Amino acid sequence: MIKVNLTINTIKQRIASLMGANVIVKLNLGRNKFVTFPATLNGIYPSLFTVSPDDKNFLGKTAYSYSEILCGRVKIQKAEA
């Protein structure tokens, strides 16, 4: 479900403000399956951003497009210290 008050530009600004910060990434894999992991936001590009998972054994995807946040497949929040 697309959030009405979000646009790609506001998502890009929000992600840019978290550059280099420790974040919590929550992925919706469908059929009530979720994966949550701590990571560091380390790359921002025009059409996607990358994260480095803190768990070295994590085998999932680490590059996400801004539209995945818009559609609700990926959620990023700043990790609490």
C-alpha positions in Angstrom: 0.0 0.0 0.0 1.4 3.4 -1.0 1.6 6.0 1.6 -0.2 9.2 0.5 2.0 11.7 2.2 5.3 10.3 0.9 7.1 11.0 -2.3 10.3 9.7 -3.7 12.0 13.0 -3.0 11.0 13.1 0.7 12.2 9.5 1.0 15.5 10.4 -0.6 15.9 13.3 1.9 15.1 11.1 4.8 17.6 8.4 3.7 20.3 11.1 3.1 19.9 12.4 6.6 20.7 8.8 7.9 23.9 8.5 5.9 26.6 6.7 7.9 24.2 6.1 10.8 23.3 2.8 12.4 19.8 1.8 11.3 17.3 -1.0 11.8 16.1 -2.5 8.5 12.8 -4.3 8.4 11.9 -6.2 5.2 8.5 -7.5 4.3 9.1 -10.8 2.4 5.4 -11.4 1.8 3.0 -14.0 3.3 3.6 -12.6 6.8 7.3 -13.1 6.7 9.5 -10.3 8.0 13.3 -10.0 8.5 14.7 -7.4 10.8 18.5 -6.7 11.1 20.8 -3.9 12.3 22.9 -2.3 9.6 24.8 0.8 8.6 23.6 3.0 5.8 26.7 3.4 3.6 25.8 4.4 0.1 23.3 6.7 -1.5 22.8 6.7 -5.3 20.2 8.3 -7.6 17.9 5.3 -7.8 18.9 3.1 -4.8 20.8 3.0 -1.5 22.9 0.4 0.2 23.3 -0.9 3.7 25.9 -3.0 5.3 24.4 -5.6 7.7 26.2 -5.8 11.1 25.8 -9.6 11.0 28.5 -11.0 8.6 26.5 -14.2 8.1 23.6 -12.2 6.6 23.0 -13.5 3.0 20.2 -11.1 2.0 20.0 -8.3 -0.4 21.7 -5.1 0.8 20.7 -2.6 -1.9 17.2 -1.2 -2.0 15.4 1.2 -4.2 13.5 4.2 -2.9 10.2 2.8 -4.3 10.5 -0.2 -2.0 10.1 2.2 0.9 7.2 3.9 -0.8 5.4 0.6 -1.3 6.1 -0.5 2.2 8.4 -3.5 1.4 11.3 -1.9 3.3 11.3 0.1 6.5 14.3 2.0 7.8 14.6 3.6 11.2 17.5 5.0 13.1 18.9 2.6 15.7 18.6 3.8 19.3 21.9 4.1 21.1 
